[in-house]
Amino acid sequence: MSLDETGLLERKSLKVEIFDVLHTRVIAGKYRPGEWLRQEEISSQLGVSQTPVREALDLLVSSGLAERVPYRGVRVLKLTTEEIVDSYGMRLLLETKSAAISAEKRTNQQLENLLQLLQKTEALMTLNDMSAQMQLNREFHLAIVAASGNALMTRLFKIVSHQFPDWMLYEYMFRYPELLQPSLSKEYLEHKAIVEAIGSNNPELAASNVSIHIKNLGNELVSFLEIPRELLSEKENQMLPVTKTQ
């Protein structure tokens, strides 16, 4: 159980509890990219029926961490280098543009939502927090795009975010926990700078702060996942030809 916004206890459904377990296992690297998630096996391990496991697997697929292969089942998503580089470039394009628009068009309610999401992530600095941190991080970036008021851009971003290997970056920090707090502290400060720019209705600063943040994620792709720097630089030039690499 967890606390809802009113401070009252709410009980998670069984499928959500199972999803949380599976999500955490993926983030922790207990399930590897491309590994099959067998419904019967998970059901037996957790001592539950297969129905909520199937529903939890559907949630995992919709979150972008897994894919359903017809007639075969569900497996952890495995991305190629090209897919990762493409998703990086699209994030850079979509998020910088949407942040600039959001700084001009956001409502007070949308700004408050960003502030609340930011506040929720501030204290999430341990390995046990990584699953919740990742989910809130995705909500945060989606909220930035959604505040632009462009429904098509928001739908495109959802597709792109599912192709970005954020869970692989978190999984790397599981293996090297000494990187965890410095990385998350830096991420929090970058998120805070983005929100402040949007809150002050400064489109140029909002776009710049998002660009810096995404490019720093690119640096982690290079350092953690060994994505070639030259491929990311080339993609940056394609997406933002007038913006020099940070």
TAHU-V587440 format. One record per residue. RES is the residue in one letter. NEAR is the number of other ideal C-beta (glycine too) atoms within 8 Angstrom. Layout:
RES & NEAR
RES & NEAR
This chain:
M & 5
S & 6
L & 6
D & 8
E & 3
T & 4
G & 5
L & 6
L & 7
E & 8
R & 5
K & 9
S & 7
L & 8
K & 10
V & 10
E & 9
I & 15
F & 12
D & 10
V & 10
L & 14
H & 14
T & 10
R & 9
V & 15
I & 13
A & 10
G & 9
K & 5
Y & 9
R & 6
P & 8
G & 6
E & 8
W & 7
L & 14
R & 7
Q & 12
E & 7
E & 7
I & 13
S & 11
S & 7
Q & 6
L & 9
G & 4
V & 9
S & 6
Q & 9
T & 6
P & 12
V & 14
R & 9
E & 10
A & 14
L & 15
D & 9
L & 11
L & 15
V & 12
S & 6
S & 11
G & 9
L & 10
A & 14
E & 7
R & 9
V & 8
P & 4
Y & 3
R & 6
G & 9
V & 12
R & 13
V & 12
L & 10
K & 7
L & 10
T & 6
T & 9
E & 6
E & 9
I & 15
V & 12
D & 10
S & 14
Y & 15
G & 12
M & 12
R & 14
L & 15
L & 10
L & 13
E & 14
T & 13
K & 11
S & 15
A & 18
A & 12
I & 12
S & 15
A & 16
E & 8
K & 9
R & 10
T & 7
N & 6
Q & 6
Q & 12
L & 13
E & 8
N & 9
L & 15
L & 10
Q & 8
L & 12
L & 13
Q & 7
K & 8
T & 13
E & 7
A & 5
L & 12
M & 8
T & 7
L & 9
N & 4
D & 10
M & 15
S & 10
A & 8
Q & 12
M & 13
Q & 10
L & 12
N & 11
R & 10
E & 9
F & 13
H & 11
L & 12
A & 12
I & 16
V & 15
A & 9
A & 15
S & 14
G & 7
N & 9
A & 6
L & 6
M & 12
T & 12
R & 8
L & 10
F & 15
K & 9
I & 8
V & 12
S & 14
H & 9
Q & 12
F & 10
P & 10
D & 10
W & 10
M & 10
L & 13
Y & 12
E & 12
Y & 11
M & 14
F & 12
R & 7
Y & 8
P & 8
E & 4
L & 8
L & 12
Q & 6
P & 7
S & 10
L & 11
S & 9
K & 9
E & 10
Y & 11
L & 8
E & 12
H & 12
K & 9
A & 10
I & 14
V & 12
E & 8
A & 14
I & 17
G & 9
S & 8
N & 7
N & 9
P & 11
E & 7
L & 10
A & 15
A & 13
S & 9
N & 13
V & 13
S & 13
I & 10
H & 13
I & 13
K & 12
N & 11
L & 11
G & 12
N & 8
E & 11
L & 14
V & 12
S & 6
F & 10
L & 12
E & 5
I & 12
P & 8
R & 7
E & 6
L & 10
L & 14
S & 9
E & 8
K & 13
E & 14
N & 9
Q & 7
M & 10
L & 10
P & 6
V & 3
T & 7
K & 3
T & 7
Q & 6
